[in-house]
């Protein structure tokens, strides 16, 4: 299976043959993890109400921001540190555990203060059980970082999949038993605990007595990583924190579950293309013609493969959302559609932005991220009084307002004229618009009262014809560099 995946990537020109090692396992682990998460969410959504999901989503956003702070960047240090002396791995695990315990103490103190302010909020008791998951996640991240450093992608992928499966089974079993928000809490804890146990067991031969002199080196490399990851977490979860504060748990629950499905699609398709296209582009920095050709190919893959997937998910949302999640989640249809539109807009410059990172312009990437984050949060704050319509409009307007700035920043740093590769996008854009109209008509007029699944099957088959036709037409012209 992984060999087939390697050959496919090489065939379409995304990954050079010398860069294929481990990519198949990384992709399979990514897709498998996303599949497990989506299946788990689908089952849990049929047992739990949107406000329960929203309250948990807000807590999870807080934990997501706290995680890189508590982790001290130890997992990153284990990957980038030039050498690992004897005892460094054991020291890293011990330091991760100690930092996790300290973070737990801080969170417990904050929880007690919140409980004293609102003793009637029963969900706070459930969140208390969630806090140990931070410790397990710290240990898991440090342990699995060693496998990443050693390029043991098979072990890494299987460990992540096993952890997600353990958490999914735990959450579903508890939700079916009527545990409510506790099912989400224990799913989080079980996932982190399983990954920590598996990760440490893979390092049993490396365990030794910790050495204090290794701490300084770990922190030297880790703290900058921690700062960068904290900023990224704020960027990725800041919208959920603001939405939860302004709109309440129910709206956040609807937004968060819609975002989980769209984010899963992002991870399954654009990340596989983009994350492995930018090293190729970086290697072609001194060959302008080859760089422009590779960038055009990568953008075509996004337009012909990624866009149809987002179009299908958005157009068929009125069919699959109530069928998969339940009728009470029908308000998520509008959110799914807007998030898919936003994802398509962002995909236009996603690979060029990764390309400038590969060329060494990491500061430019940071400025773009900060600009989009601040613009999004500002627009949400300004349009909050309009409710869900204001939220969706804020997401779209923020991304449209940032587009000119993104183009200017990227165009100045690429070794080629960006207009050339982008000029090839109108044709696939037109094809995707026709696909959108066809799928919306199918979702609106097809009889789904008896069963929505035939309609979904026909819609997905129709969407699949777009990338398949492109691959068949281009199989001779698109070759790896």
C-alpha positions in Angstrom: 0.0 0.0 0.0 2.7 2.5 0.9 4.7 1.5 -2.2 1.7 2.3 -4.3 1.3 5.7 -2.5 5.0 6.5 -3.1 4.7 5.7 -6.9 1.5 7.8 -7.1 3.2 10.9 -5.5 6.2 10.5 -7.7 4.0 10.2 -10.8 2.1 13.4 -10.2 5.3 15.3 -9.4 4.6 16.2 -5.7 7.5 14.3 -4.2 10.9 13.5 -5.7 11.9 9.8 -5.5 14.7 10.5 -3.0 12.3 12.2 -0.7 9.8 9.4 -0.4 11.0 7.6 2.7 8.2 7.3 5.2 5.7 9.5 3.3 3.4 6.6 2.8 3.2 5.8 6.5 2.8 9.5 7.4 -0.1 9.8 4.9 -1.7 6.6 6.0 -1.4 7.5 9.6 -2.9 11.0 8.9 -5.8 9.6 6.9 -6.4 6.8 9.4 -6.3 9.2 12.4 -8.8 11.5 10.7 -11.1 8.7 9.8 -11.1 7.4 13.4 -11.8 11.0 14.7 -14.6 11.6 12.3 -16.3 8.3 12.9 -16.0 8.9 16.7 -17.5 12.4 16.3 -20.3 11.1 14.2 -21.3 8.6 16.8 -20.9 11.0 19.7 -22.9 13.7 18.0 -25.9 11.3 17.9 -25.7 11.0 21.7 -24.7 14.5 22.8 -26.3 17.9 22.4 -24.5 20.9 20.7 -24.2 22.8 23.9 -22.3 19.8 25.5 -19.9 19.8 22.5 -19.5 23.6 22.8 -18.6 23.5 26.4 -16.0 20.8 25.8 -14.7 22.6 22.7 -14.0 25.7 24.7 -12.2 23.7 27.4 -10.2 21.8 24.7 -9.2 25.1 23.1 -7.8 26.2 26.5 -5.9 23.0 26.8 -4.6 23.2 23.3 -3.1 26.6 24.1 -1.8 25.4 27.4 -0.2 22.2 26.0 2.8 23.8 24.2 3.5 26.0 27.3 3.4 22.9 29.6 5.5 20.9 27.1 8.4 23.4 27.2 9.1 22.4 23.5 10.8 19.2 24.7 9.4 17.2 21.8 10.7 19.7 19.4 14.1 19.7 21.1 14.4 15.9 20.8 13.9 16.3 17.1 16.2 19.2 16.3 19.0 18.7 18.9 22.1 17.7 16.9 23.1 14.9 19.3 21.4 13.0 22.1 23.8 11.9 24.7 23.3 9.0 27.1 20.4 9.7 29.4 19.0 12.6 27.3 15.9 10.7 26.4 15.2 9.7 30.0 15.8 13.3 31.1 13.4 14.5 28.5 10.7 12.2 29.7 11.3 13.1 33.3 11.2 16.8 32.5 8.1 16.4 30.4 6.4 14.6 33.4 7.5 17.3 35.8 6.3 20.1 33.6 3.0 18.3 33.1 2.5 17.9 36.9 3.3 21.6 37.4 0.8 22.5 34.6 -1.8 20.3 36.3 -1.4 22.1 39.6 -2.0 25.5 37.9 -5.1 24.2 36.1 -6.5 22.6 39.2 -6.0 25.9 41.1 -7.8 27.8 38.3 -10.6 25.3 38.3 -11.1 25.6 42.0 -11.3 29.4 41.6 -13.9 29.1 38.9 -15.9 26.6 40.9 -16.0 29.0 43.9 -17.3 31.7 41.6 -20.0 29.4 40.1 -20.7 26.3 42.3 -23.8 25.4 40.1 -21.7 24.8 37.0 -21.5 21.0 37.1 -19.4 20.7 33.9 -16.4 22.1 35.9 -16.3 18.9 37.9 -16.0 16.9 34.6 -13.2 19.2 33.4 -11.2 18.3 36.5 -10.9 14.8 35.2 -9.6 16.2 31.9 -6.6 17.9 33.5 -4.5 14.7 33.9 -4.7 14.3 30.1 -2.2 17.2 29.9 0.4 15.2 31.8 -0.2 12.1 29.5 0.0 14.3 26.4 3.3 15.8 27.6 4.8 12.4 28.0 3.4 11.1 24.7 4.7 14.0 22.7 8.2 13.6 24.1 8.2 9.8 23.6 6.9 9.9 20.1 9.3 12.7 19.2 12.1 10.1 19.4 10.5 7.9 16.8 10.0 11.0 14.6 13.7 11.8 15.0 14.7 8.3 14.1 12.4 8.3 11.1 10.5 5.3 12.5 7.3 6.5 10.7 5.7 3.1 10.8 5.9 2.9 14.6 4.9 6.5 14.9 1.8 6.2 12.7 0.6 3.0 14.4 1.1 4.5 17.8 -1.0 7.6 16.9 -3.7 5.4 15.3 -3.8 3.1 18.3 -4.2 6.0 20.7 -7.0 7.6 18.7 -8.8 4.2 18.5 -8.5 3.7 22.2 -9.9 7.2 22.9 -12.7 6.7 20.3 -13.8 3.4 21.8 -13.8 4.9 25.3 -15.8 8.0 24.3 -18.4 6.0 22.3 -18.9 3.5 25.1 -19.4 6.2 27.7 -21.6 8.3 25.5 -23.8 5.3 24.9 -24.0 4.8 28.6 -25.3 8.3 29.1 -22.2 9.9 30.5 -22.7 13.2 28.6 -19.7 15.5 28.7 -17.7 13.0 30.7 -17.6 10.8 27.5 -15.7 13.6 25.7 -13.4 14.2 28.7 -12.4 10.5 29.1 -12.0 10.2 25.3 -9.4 12.9 25.5 -7.7 11.4 28.5 -7.7 7.8 27.1 -6.2 9.0 23.8 -3.4 10.8 25.6 -2.8 7.9 28.1 -2.7 5.3 25.4 -0.2 7.3 23.3 2.0 7.9 26.3 2.0 4.2 27.3 2.8 3.1 23.7 5.4 5.8 23.3 7.3 5.0 26.5 7.1 1.2 25.8 8.9 1.8 22.5 11.7 3.5 24.4 12.2 0.9 27.1 15.7 0.2 25.8 16.6 3.9 26.0 15.5 4.5 29.6 18.1 5.2 32.1 18.7 7.6 35.0 18.0 11.2 34.1 21.0 13.5 34.0 20.5 17.1 35.2 23.1 18.5 32.8 20.9 17.5 29.8 18.1 19.8 31.0 19.9 23.0 29.9 20.4 21.7 26.4 16.8 20.5 26.1 15.5 23.9 27.2 17.9 25.7 24.9 16.4 24.1 21.9 12.9 23.6 23.3 11.8 27.0 24.6 11.8 28.7 21.2 9.8 25.8 19.9 7.4 26.2 22.8 6.9 29.8 22.0 6.3 29.2 18.3 3.9 26.3 19.0 2.0 28.5 21.6 1.5 31.2 19.0 0.3 28.6 16.5 -2.1 27.2 19.0 -3.5 30.7 19.7 -3.9 31.2 16.0 -5.6 27.9 15.4 -7.9 28.0 18.5 -8.4 31.7 19.1 -11.5 31.8 17.0 -13.1 29.1 19.2 -12.2 30.9 22.4 -13.7 34.1 21.0 -16.8 32.4 19.6 -17.4 30.6 22.9 -17.1 33.9 24.9 -19.4 35.9 22.5 -21.9 33.4 21.3 -22.1 30.7 24.0 -21.8 26.9 24.2 -24.5 25.9 21.6 -23.1 28.1 18.8 -19.6 27.0 19.6 -20.7 23.4 19.6 -22.2 23.7 16.1 -19.1 25.6 14.8 -16.6 23.3 16.4 -18.0 20.0 15.0 -18.4 21.6 11.5 -14.8 22.8 11.8 -13.6 19.3 12.8 -14.9 17.8 9.6 -13.5 20.5 7.4 -10.2 20.4 9.2 -10.1 16.7 8.7 -10.5 17.2 5.0 -7.7 19.8 5.1 -5.4 17.3 6.8 -6.2 14.5 4.4 -5.7 16.3 1.1 -4.0 19.7 1.1 -1.4 18.8 3.8 -0.3 15.7 1.9 0.2 17.8 -1.3 1.6 20.9 0.3 3.8 19.5 3.0 5.7 17.5 0.4 5.6 20.0 -2.4 7.6 22.7 -0.7 10.8 20.7 -0.2 10.8 20.1 -4.0 10.2 23.8 -4.6 13.0 24.7 -2.2 15.4 22.5 -4.1 14.6 24.3 -7.4 15.3 27.8 -6.1 18.0 28.4 -8.6 16.1 27.0 -11.6 13.3 29.5 -12.3 11.7 27.6 -15.1 11.5 24.3 -13.2 10.3 26.2 -10.1 7.5 27.8 -12.0 6.5 24.5 -13.6 6.5 22.6 -10.3 4.5 25.4 -8.6 1.9 25.3 -11.4 1.6 21.5 -11.1 1.1 21.7 -7.4 -1.6 24.4 -7.8 -3.3 22.3 -10.4 -3.4 19.4 -8.0 -5.0 21.6 -5.4 -7.5 22.9 -8.0 -8.4 19.5 -9.5 -8.3 17.3 -6.4 -8.7 19.4 -3.3 -11.3 21.9 -4.6 -13.8 19.1 -5.8 -13.6 17.5 -2.4 -14.5 20.8 -0.6 -17.2 21.5 -3.2 -18.7 18.0 -2.6 -18.6 18.4 1.2 -20.2 21.9 1.0 -22.9 21.2 -1.6 -24.0 17.9 -0.1 -24.0 19.2 3.5 -27.8 19.3 3.7 -27.7 15.6 3.0 -24.8 14.3 5.0 -25.0 16.5 8.1 -28.4 15.3 9.4 -27.7 11.8 8.1 -24.4 11.4 9.9 -24.7 13.7 12.9 -28.4 13.9 13.5 -31.1 16.4 12.7 -30.4 18.6 15.7 -27.1 19.4 14.0 -28.7 20.9 10.8 -27.6 24.4 11.7 -24.1 23.2 11.0 -24.9 23.0 7.3 -24.3 26.8 6.8 -21.1 26.6 8.9 -19.7 23.7 6.9 -20.4 25.5 3.6 -18.7 28.7 4.7 -15.7 26.9 6.2 -15.3 25.0 2.9 -15.4 28.2 1.0 -12.8 29.7 3.3 -10.6 26.6 2.9 -10.7 26.9 -0.9 -9.7 30.6 -0.7 -6.8 29.8 1.6 -5.7 26.9 -0.6 -4.8 29.4 -3.4 -1.8 30.7 -1.6 -1.1 27.8 0.8 1.6 26.2 -1.4 3.2 29.5 -2.4 3.4 30.4 1.3 5.0 27.0 2.1 7.4 27.7 -0.8 8.7 30.9 0.6 9.2 29.1 4.0 11.3 26.5 2.1 13.3 29.4 0.7 14.1 30.7 4.2 11.5 33.4 4.6 10.0 32.1 7.9 9.4 35.6 9.2 7.1 36.3 6.3 5.0 33.2 7.1 4.7 34.4 10.7 3.5 37.9 9.6 0.9 36.3 7.3 -0.4 34.1 10.1 -0.6 37.0 12.5 -2.3 39.2 10.0 -5.0 36.6 9.3 -5.5 35.8 12.9 -5.9 39.4 14.0 -8.2 40.2 11.0 -10.4 37.2 11.7 -10.7 37.9 15.5 -11.4 41.6 14.8 -14.1 40.8 12.2 -15.7 38.3 14.6 -15.8 40.9 17.3 -17.3 43.6 15.0 -20.0 41.3 13.6 -20.8 39.4 16.8 -24.1 41.3 17.2 -25.5 39.7 14.0 -25.3 36.2 15.5 -24.4 33.2 13.3 -24.8 35.2 10.1 -22.3 37.7 11.5 -19.9 34.9 12.5 -19.9 33.3 9.0 -19.6 36.7 7.3 -16.6 37.6 9.5 -14.8 34.4 8.5 -15.3 35.1 4.8 -14.5 38.8 4.9 -11.3 38.3 6.9 -9.9 35.9 4.4 -10.9 38.1 1.4 -9.4 41.2 3.1 -6.0 39.4 3.7 -5.7 38.0 0.1 -4.1 41.1 -1.4 -1.6 41.3 1.5 -0.8 37.6 1.0 -0.2 38.0 -2.7 2.1 41.0 -2.2 4.2 39.2 0.5 4.5 36.0 -1.4 5.1 37.6 -4.8 8.0 39.6 -3.5 9.8 36.6 -2.2 9.4 34.0 -4.9 12.1 33.7 -7.6 9.4 33.8 -10.3 6.4 35.9 -11.3 3.5 34.4 -9.3 0.9 35.5 -12.0 2.0 32.7 -14.3 1.1 29.7 -12.1 -2.1 31.4 -10.8 -3.2 32.2 -14.4 -3.9 28.4 -14.9 -6.6 28.4 -12.1 -9.6 29.9 -13.9 -10.3 26.7 -16.0 -10.5 24.3 -13.0 -12.4 27.1 -11.1 -15.1 27.0 -13.8 -15.3 23.2 -13.7 -15.7 23.3 -10.0 -18.4 25.9 -10.2 -20.3 23.6 -12.6 -19.8 20.7 -10.2 -21.1 22.9 -7.4 -24.3 23.7 -9.3 -24.8 20.1 -10.2 -24.3 18.9 -6.6 -26.6 21.6 -5.1 -29.3 20.6 -7.6 -28.8 16.9 -6.7 -29.1 17.7 -2.9 -32.1 19.9 -3.4 -34.2 17.9 -5.8 -33.2 14.2 -5.3 -35.6 12.2 -3.1 -33.8 11.7 0.2 -36.8 11.1 2.4 -36.4 7.4 2.4 -32.6 7.2 2.4 -29.9 9.8 1.9 -27.1 7.4 1.2 -27.8 6.8 -2.6 -27.8 10.6 -3.1 -24.5 10.8 -1.2 -23.0 8.0 -3.3 -24.1 9.6 -6.6 -22.8 13.0 -5.5 -19.4 11.7 -4.4 -19.1 9.7 -7.6 -19.9 12.8 -9.6 -17.3 14.8 -7.6 -14.7 12.1 -8.1 -14.9 12.3 -11.9 -13.2 15.7 -11.8 -9.8 14.6 -10.3 -9.9 11.2 -12.1 -10.4 12.9 -15.4 -7.6 15.3 -14.7 -5.2 12.5 -13.8 -6.1 10.5 -16.9 -5.6 13.5 -19.2 -2.3 14.5 -17.5 -0.7 11.2 -16.7 1.8 11.6 -19.5 2.5 15.3 -19.1 3.0 15.5 -15.3 6.3 13.9 -14.3 8.5 14.2 -11.3 11.5 16.5 -11.5 
